[in-house]
Amino acid sequence: MPLSDYLAQSWVQHALVAAVAVGTMCSLLSVAVVLKRMAFIGQGISHAGFGGVGLALFLGLNAGLAQDLLVAAFCLAAAMVIATLSRRKRVEADTAIGVLLVASMALGVLLNSLRRQAWYVERFGRGEAVEFEQLLFGSIFSVGRDGMFTAIVVAVLVVGVGAAVFKEIMFYTFDETTSRVFGVRTRAMHVLLLAMLTVTIVVSMKLAGVILVTALLVLPGATALQLSRRLGPVLGIACAVGTSATVGGLLLSLVTGDLPPGPFMVGLLCAAFGLAWIGAAVRRSAHG
């Protein structure tokens, strides 16, 4: 089928709009994630989704708003635990993240598998185990009209909140100690940033998968910072890279047939970062 025929289909249009929304909010947050060195925290929160989904399925919440809210609460709780442990220096941040990451994934797989046990079936009815492969790369083509609007609403909310406290978040991101001296409530900014990351991850993970969300929360910002150090251009470049990769991945998936879009998106993000890194290295060499 020609690409133009695909683009006329409503399910493709929904996927494209959702991809732009997810790409935009993830890309803008990626600048703060990279500058604040929170990439591993984002990865920990996204992988905590395995535990949240496993718990929701175990409780009989197979889909819908109730499942989404439970997964969001689980991921937010994981984020708060990471923040508390790392800020009080009781445990190093990477250690806390590593422990919660593997614990959440193990819990999700265990709870999902328990749904096939005889005692569970006898008491709660047959529960088919869900393949976690979909959580890795997502299923954005099945997003539908409701998923598209959810992505739009969350993107507007995240971007709007970010814009309202833009100066405070950027000041906190660049220099936490100095920002505290000038009256920025750094703890509140830290919690707010984690909450924005959590909401973004939960929505994006359902549409695009854990691996793509992790890539979107790191690579656009990292790519932009290779090309510029001015905040305005960095935000613009990051947004352009993220949305281009998500839309480009969808189009490549349609052109090639049955191949999933997630790996294409991740590949395009990696390619953009590689080109930016080479360009920055050549520029430094020329000026050095």
N, C-alpha and C positions, 0 to 999 in steps of 0.2 A: 504494500500500500504506500503511495507517495506521502511525503511528509505533510503536504498541504491537506490531505484527507485526514490524517491524524489530528492536525490542529483544529479541524472542524468538529471533532468529537468533544462532548462536554467533559468526559472524564480526564481528557488530556488538558483541557483548559483549567479545570479545577486543580490538577497537579501542578501546572505551571504557576498559577497564582500562589498556591501554597509554597512552592519552591522559592518564589521571590520573597514572600513574607519570612520564611524560615531563614533564607540566606541573608536577608537584611538585618534581622535582629541578632542572629549569631555573629555576623561579621562585625557589627558595631561593638558588641560586647567583647569580641576577640581582642580588640585593641587594649582594653582594660585588663583582660586576662593575661596577655603577653607582658604588658608593662609591669603588672603586679606579680608576675611569675605565678599565676594561679592555674596554669595548664593542667597540672596533675590534680588539682582540686576539682576542676571541671570534669576530668576523666573519672575521678572517684564518684562524683555525684551521678554522672550518666550511668556508670556501671551499677550504682545502687538501685537503679531502675529494675534490674533483674530481680532483686529481692522484693521490691514493691509489686511487680507484676506477679511473681510467684505467690505472694501473700494474698493478693486480690483474687487470683484464680482459686487458691485453696479455700477462700471464704465464699466462693461461688459467684464472684463478680467478674463475669467473662468479658464484659465490654461496657461502654457507656460512661456517663459522667461520674458515677460512683467509683468505677475502677480508676479513672483519671485522677480523681481527688485523693484516693488512697495512695496511688503511686507518687503523686506530688507530695503528700504528707510524709511518706517514707523517705523520699529523696531529700526533702527539706530537713527532716530530723537528722539524716546522715550528714548533711552540710553543717548543721549546727554543732554536731558532735566534733566534726573535724575542726571547725572554727574555735570551739572551746578548748579542745586539747592543745591545738597549735598555738593559740594566743597566750595560754597560761604556761607554755613551755614545759608542760608535764611530759609531753611526747612530741618528738619532732614531727612537723607537718607531713613529710613524706611517709613516715612510719604509720601515722594515724590513717592516712589515706589508703596506704597499702593494705592495712588490716581490714578496714571497712569495705574496701573494694572486693577483696576475695571472700570476705564473710557474706556480703550481700549477694554475690553471684552464686556462692554455694547454697545459701538459703533459698534463693529463687529456684535453682535446679532441684533441690531436695523437695520443696513444697509442691512443685509441679509434678514431680515423679510420684509423690505420695498419693496423688489423686487417682492413681491407677491401682492402689492397694485394695485388697478385698474388704478390709474394715471400713475404708473410706466410702467405697461403692455401696456397701451394705447400709451405711448410716446416712449418706448424703446423695447417693445416686452415682451413676457412671460419670466420671470426669476424664475426658480425653486429655492427655498431656499435650501441651502446646510446644511446637518447635521453636526454640529460641533463636534460630537462624534469622527469623524475620526481625528480631530486635537488633541484630547486628547491622543490617543494611536497610531495614525498613521496607515499606511498601507504599511509596508515595503515589503510585498510580491508582491505588484503591482509596485515596483520601476522601473522595466524595465531596458533595456540597457542604455538609456540616463541618467536615474536617478543614476545608478551605476557609470557611468563615471563622472557625476557631483559631486557625493560624493567623488570620488577619487581625482579629481582636487582640490576641496576645502580643503580636508584633507592635500594634499601635500602643498598647498598654506599656510594654517594655520601653519602647522608644520615647514615649511621652514622659514616663517617670525619669528616664535617663536624662532627657532634656531639661526637666524641672530642677534637677540637682546636678546639672552637668559640671559646673565649676567645682563644686565640692567633691564630686567623684574623681574628677581629673586631678585635683590638688592632692587628694588622698592617694590616688594611684601613683603619681609621680614622686611624692615625698610625704610619707605618713607622719613622720616626726614633726616636720615643719608645719604641716597642715593642722596638727593638733595644737601647736603653739598659737596659730592664728584663729583658733576657735572652731575648727571643723570637728564635728563629732565623729571621730574616726571609727569607733565601735559601731555606731549606727550605720555609717557608710559601708563598713565591712559586711554587716548583716544584710543591708539592702542589696548590695552587689551579689551576695550569695543567694538571696531570695530571687533576684532577677535571673541569675544563672539557672536556678532550680526550675523555675516556671518555663524558661526557654528550653531547657534540656528535656523536660517531661513532654512538652508539646512536640518538639522537634524529633525526639526519639521515636515517638509513635509514628511520625510521618516519614522520617528519613533513616532511623536506626542509630544505634550507639556509635558505630565507627564514624559515620558521616558527621554526627553532632560533635564528636571529639575533634574531627578535622576542621569543622567550621568554626569552632571556638578557639582555634590556635592559628591555622594557616593564613587566613585573610589578614589578621593583624600582623603576623610575623612577616608576611610578604610586603605589606604596606610599609613597615618599619625598615625594610631593606632599601626602599625607594625614596623615603622622605623621613625627616625628623620634625616636620611642622605638623601640628595636631590636625588642622583642617584637611590638608591633603592626605594625611594618613587615614583619617576616617573615610574620606571619599574613595581612596584606593581600596581600602579593606572592603567597603560595601560593594564596589564594582567587582572585585575579585570573587567575593562570596556569591553574589547573585549570578554572575556570569557562569561560575562553575556549576551551580545547581541547575540553572536553566540549560546550560550546555550539556550537562550529563543526561538530563531528560531527553533532549533532542537526539543525542547520540544513541541512547537506548532505543528510541523509536526507529531511527534509521537502520540500526543493526539487527532489529528483530526482537528476539526473545531475551537478549542480555539485560540484566538488571541495571537500573540507573545509578545506584549507590556507588559501585566501584568506579564508574566513569566520573562521577562528581569528585570523589577522593583523588582520582588520578589527575584530573584537571587542576585541583587545588595544589597538589604536589608539584605538578609541572610549572604552575605559576610561581610558586615559591622558589623552585630551582632556577628558573629564568631570572627572577629578581635577585637571587643570591649571586648568580654569575655576573649580572649587570653591575651590582654593587661592588663586586670584587674587581671587575675591569675598571670601574670608575676610580676606586681607591688606588689601583696600580698606576693609572694614568696621572693621578695627582700626586703620587708618592715618588 
